[in-house]
Amino acid sequence: MNSTQSKFMVSNTIHGDLPTLTLSTEEMTEQIYAIFKAHPGSYYFTSLVATFSDHLLNQQIGFSYASNTTYVGIIHYGDQARVREIVWDMIISRYLTMGGHGHNE
């Protein structure tokens, strides 16, 4: 390419559910622990799913990322069910408790 030619890069943005995750349950659990460690506090399930999705996108882990592609969205329903099972396991194991930080919550 000489100085009079310009190089164009085509990028793609994909909105909606993220591709199916390739992480094992153990790997997903480690990532969820990392989120709780970095951002302790109260979560609604929907906010946890959004935070988990953002975490995967920022770390570029969980699925095969296409080059020059930006992904916008959250994990799909099947992977949300896997996250729900992991959260229940954390509650049963007493790593998490249900309720808020306020009085009588």
Secondary structure, DSSP 8 states (H G I E B T S, - for coil): --TT-------EEEESS-------HHHHHHHHHHHHHHS-S---HHHHHHHHHHHHHHHT-SS---TTEEEES---HHHHHHHHHHHHHHHHTTSS-SS-SSTT-
